Amino acid sequence: MCAQSLQIDDIYEDPYEAKLADVPSKRVYTQQWIMELQRIKHLKDNARRMLLGPHFRVMKPTEQES
C-alpha cells in the first residue's frame, strides 16, 4: 500500500472485519463517534458554565488574573 492512497478506513483494517458484512461502514461510524465527542464537549462546556456562573470566561485570563 502506498502512502498516498492511505484512507481513514485503512487505520481500522482488521481481518475479522471482512466477516462483518452487515456492519455499517467504518466512515459512518467514525462520523458518529466524532459527533458524540462534540456532544460530550458541549455538555462539559455547559456544566462548566453552570458551575462557574457569572465568573465564566472564555479560557482567557482577565486583567486581575494576569
BAMI-408663 format. One line per field, with one value per atom (N, C-alpha, C): residue number from 1; residue in three letters; chain; atom name; z, x, y. Coordinates in Angstrom, 3 decimals, decimal comma. Last residue first. Layout:
BEGIN
pos <- c(NUM  ...)
code <- c(ALA  ...)
unit <- c(A  ...)
site <- c(CA  ...)
up <- c(Z  ...)
east <- c(X  ...)
north <- c(Y  ...)
//
This chain:
BEGIN
pos <- c(66  66  66  65  65  65  64  64  64  63  63  63  62  62  62  61  61  61  60  60  60  59  59  59  58  58  58  57  57  57  56  56  56  55  55  55  54  54  54  53  53  53  52  52  52  51  51  51  50  50  50  49  49  49  48  48  48  47  47  47  46  46  46  45  45  45  44  44  44  43  43  43  42  42  42  41  41  41  40  40  40  39  39  39  38  38  38  37  37  37  36  36  36  35  35  35  34  34  34  33  33  33  32  32  32  31  31  31  30  30  30  29  29  29  28  28  28  27  27  27  26  26  26  25  25  25  24  24  24  23  23  23  22  22  22  21  21  21  20  20  20  19  19  19  18  18  18  17  17  17  16  16  16  15  15  15  14  14  14  13  13  13  12  12  12  11  11  11  10  10  10  9  9  9  8  8  8  7  7  7  6  6  6  5  5  5  4  4  4  3  3  3  2  2  2  1  1  1)
code <- c(SER  SER  SER  GLU  GLU  GLU  GLN  GLN  GLN  GLU  GLU  GLU  THR  THR  THR  PRO  PRO  PRO  LYS  LYS  LYS  MET  MET  MET  VAL  VAL  VAL  ARG  ARG  ARG  PHE  PHE  PHE  HIS  HIS  HIS  PRO  PRO  PRO  GLY  GLY  GLY  LEU  LEU  LEU  LEU  LEU  LEU  MET  MET  MET  ARG  ARG  ARG  ARG  ARG  ARG  ALA  ALA  ALA  ASN  ASN  ASN  ASP  ASP  ASP  LYS  LYS  LYS  LEU  LEU  LEU  HIS  HIS  HIS  LYS  LYS  LYS  ILE  ILE  ILE  ARG  ARG  ARG  GLN  GLN  GLN  LEU  LEU  LEU  GLU  GLU  GLU  MET  MET  MET  ILE  ILE  ILE  TRP  TRP  TRP  GLN  GLN  GLN  GLN  GLN  GLN  THR  THR  THR  TYR  TYR  TYR  VAL  VAL  VAL  ARG  ARG  ARG  LYS  LYS  LYS  SER  SER  SER  PRO  PRO  PRO  VAL  VAL  VAL  ASP  ASP  ASP  ALA  ALA  ALA  LEU  LEU  LEU  LYS  LYS  LYS  ALA  ALA  ALA  GLU  GLU  GLU  TYR  TYR  TYR  PRO  PRO  PRO  ASP  ASP  ASP  GLU  GLU  GLU  TYR  TYR  TYR  ILE  ILE  ILE  ASP  ASP  ASP  ASP  ASP  ASP  ILE  ILE  ILE  GLN  GLN  GLN  LEU  LEU  LEU  SER  SER  SER  GLN  GLN  GLN  ALA  ALA  ALA  CYS  CYS  CYS  MET  MET  MET)
unit <- c(A  A  A  A  A  A  A  A  A  A  A  A  A  A  A  A  A  A  A  A  A  A  A  A  A  A  A  A  A  A  A  A  A  A  A  A  A  A  A  A  A  A  A  A  A  A  A  A  A  A  A  A  A  A  A  A  A  A  A  A  A  A  A  A  A  A  A  A  A  A  A  A  A  A  A  A  A  A  A  A  A  A  A  A  A  A  A  A  A  A  A  A  A  A  A  A  A  A  A  A  A  A  A  A  A  A  A  A  A  A  A  A  A  A  A  A  A  A  A  A  A  A  A  A  A  A  A  A  A  A  A  A  A  A  A  A  A  A  A  A  A  A  A  A  A  A  A  A  A  A  A  A  A  A  A  A  A  A  A  A  A  A  A  A  A  A  A  A  A  A  A  A  A  A  A  A  A  A  A  A  A  A  A  A  A  A  A  A  A  A  A  A  A  A  A  A  A  A)
site <- c(N  CA  C  N  CA  C  N  CA  C  N  CA  C  N  CA  C  N  CA  C  N  CA  C  N  CA  C  N  CA  C  N  CA  C  N  CA  C  N  CA  C  N  CA  C  N  CA  C  N  CA  C  N  CA  C  N  CA  C  N  CA  C  N  CA  C  N  CA  C  N  CA  C  N  CA  C  N  CA  C  N  CA  C  N  CA  C  N  CA  C  N  CA  C  N  CA  C  N  CA  C  N  CA  C  N  CA  C  N  CA  C  N  CA  C  N  CA  C  N  CA  C  N  CA  C  N  CA  C  N  CA  C  N  CA  C  N  CA  C  N  CA  C  N  CA  C  N  CA  C  N  CA  C  N  CA  C  N  CA  C  N  CA  C  N  CA  C  N  CA  C  N  CA  C  N  CA  C  N  CA  C  N  CA  C  N  CA  C  N  CA  C  N  CA  C  N  CA  C  N  CA  C  N  CA  C  N  CA  C  N  CA  C  N  CA  C  N  CA  C  N  CA  C  N  CA  C  N  CA  C)
up <- c(35,371  34,684  35,378  36,870  36,965  36,369  36,259  37,639  37,730  33,548  33,960  35,377  32,920  32,984  33,462  30,609  31,940  31,884  28,681  28,680  30,081  28,453  28,505  28,432  28,653  27,535  27,567  31,952  30,944  29,858  34,535  33,353  32,369  36,681  36,590  35,350  36,794  36,212  36,054  36,734  36,722  36,104  37,150  37,358  37,357  36,638  37,899  38,179  34,064  35,194  36,526  32,586  32,594  33,788  32,981  33,479  33,595  31,641  33,074  33,681  29,022  29,712  31,217  28,524  28,499  29,246  28,685  29,645  29,702  26,510  27,857  28,914  24,419  24,705  26,111  24,591  24,834  25,161  23,869  25,221  25,562  21,211  22,131  23,579  20,162  20,188  21,168  20,441  21,181  21,265  18,634  20,055  20,907  16,232  16,706  18,192  16,128  16,227  16,743  15,857  17,022  17,226  13,377  14,556  15,829  11,796  11,875  13,091  12,201  12,640  12,765  11,007  12,432  12,957  8,359  9,037  10,545  7,969  7,857  8,545  8,188  9,242  9,168  7,506  7,078  8,201  9,593  8,819  8,530  9,065  9,948  9,106  7,423  7,732  8,699  7,208  6,037  6,395  8,779  9,292  8,176  7,803  8,052  8,456  7,768  6,474  6,638  10,388  9,831  8,481  10,894  11,432  10,771  9,902  9,165  9,626  9,712  10,613  9,881  9,523  8,842  9,845  10,390  11,121  10,485  8,626  10,010  10,767  6,306  6,384  7,806  6,528  6,731  6,932  5,811  7,232  7,508  3,500  3,825  5,317  1,411  2,770  3,080  -0,962  -1,014  0,373  -0,360  -0,896  -0,847  0,453  1,476  0,947  -0,943  -0,960  -0,052  0,000  0,000  0,000)
east <- c(-3,978  -2,685  -1,692  -6,291  -5,563  -4,171  -7,293  -6,917  -6,035  -7,916  -6,843  -6,362  -8,387  -8,833  -7,673  -7,276  -7,205  -7,689  -9,508  -8,513  -8,457  -11,608  -10,233  -9,150  -13,968  -13,583  -12,076  -15,375  -14,620  -14,196  -17,717  -17,274  -16,566  -18,790  -17,331  -16,803  -21,478  -21,064  -19,556  -20,859  -21,841  -21,304  -19,460  -18,750  -19,689  -21,410  -20,667  -20,030  -22,332  -23,266  -22,521  -19,989  -20,680  -21,623  -19,477  -18,510  -19,181  -21,695  -21,527  -20,563  -21,161  -22,366  -22,243  -18,800  -18,785  -19,988  -19,785  -18,776  -18,720  -21,547  -22,065  -21,081  -19,730  -20,750  -21,320  -18,296  -17,601  -18,601  -20,302  -19,738  -19,028  -20,623  -21,752  -21,255  -18,143  -18,524  -19,668  -18,321  -17,287  -17,621  -20,431  -20,613  -19,577  -19,229  -20,389  -20,627  -17,260  -16,849  -18,007  -18,940  -18,061  -17,623  -20,079  -20,950  -20,120  -17,786  -18,503  -19,422  -17,177  -16,229  -16,919  -19,383  -19,149  -18,229  -18,897  -20,108  -19,925  -16,531  -16,513  -17,739  -17,254  -16,410  -16,373  -20,691  -19,335  -18,562  -22,409  -22,324  -20,875  -22,282  -21,945  -21,873  -22,598  -23,799  -23,535  -20,123  -20,640  -21,805  -17,757  -18,880  -19,485  -15,526  -16,675  -17,917  -13,681  -14,124  -15,361  -12,945  -13,971  -14,477  -10,824  -12,132  -13,240  -8,606  -9,132  -10,524  -8,823  -8,705  -9,283  -8,306  -8,289  -8,051  -8,431  -9,240  -9,220  -6,953  -6,485  -7,184  -8,378  -7,256  -6,718  -10,226  -10,688  -9,527  -8,807  -9,147  -9,580  -6,268  -7,549  -7,803  -3,508  -3,962  -5,233  -2,322  -3,677  -4,218  0,229  -0,740  -2,165  1,684  1,238  0,168  0,664  1,481  0,856  0,845  0,000  0,885)
north <- c(38,103  38,143  39,058  38,404  37,136  37,215  40,932  40,655  39,403  40,737  41,648  41,335  37,179  38,574  39,446  34,702  35,322  36,772  32,825  33,899  34,492  30,989  30,494  31,582  32,910  32,045  31,830  32,624  33,366  32,387  32,852  32,106  33,030  34,025  34,109  33,408  33,498  34,789  34,918  30,016  31,083  32,359  27,733  28,989  30,184  25,774  25,764  27,120  26,415  26,421  26,511  26,145  27,436  27,528  23,456  24,433  25,799  22,401  22,147  23,165  23,263  23,736  23,543  21,838  23,303  23,867  19,225  19,672  21,194  19,260  19,008  19,498  19,690  20,701  20,519  17,281  18,545  19,657  15,488  15,410  16,722  16,276  16,400  16,382  15,584  17,000  17,227  12,800  13,524  15,017  12,349  12,026  12,766  13,078  13,833  13,585  11,088  12,495  13,343  8,859  8,962  10,410  9,350  9,296  9,462  9,177  10,451  10,478  6,456  7,479  8,833  5,229  5,039  6,136  5,993  6,465  6,356  4,542  6,004  6,604  1,925  2,485  4,004  1,112  1,439  2,124  -1,319  -0,075  0,307  -4,840  -3,717  -2,443  -6,994  -6,215  -5,066  -8,255  -7,539  -6,624  -9,207  -8,419  -7,580  -10,399  -11,274  -10,484  -8,395  -8,907  -9,781  -7,983  -7,109  -7,597  -9,663  -10,036  -9,229  -8,302  -9,461  -9,866  -4,806  -5,951  -7,154  -1,337  -2,640  -3,759  1,271  0,302  -1,090  2,716  2,677  1,555  2,759  1,831  1,705  4,819  3,447  2,483  7,051  6,890  5,463  5,870  6,492  6,327  6,090  5,785  6,577  6,599  6,037  5,701  7,504  8,457  7,918  5,273  6,220  7,173  2,134  3,344  4,399  -1,187  0,000  1,243)
//
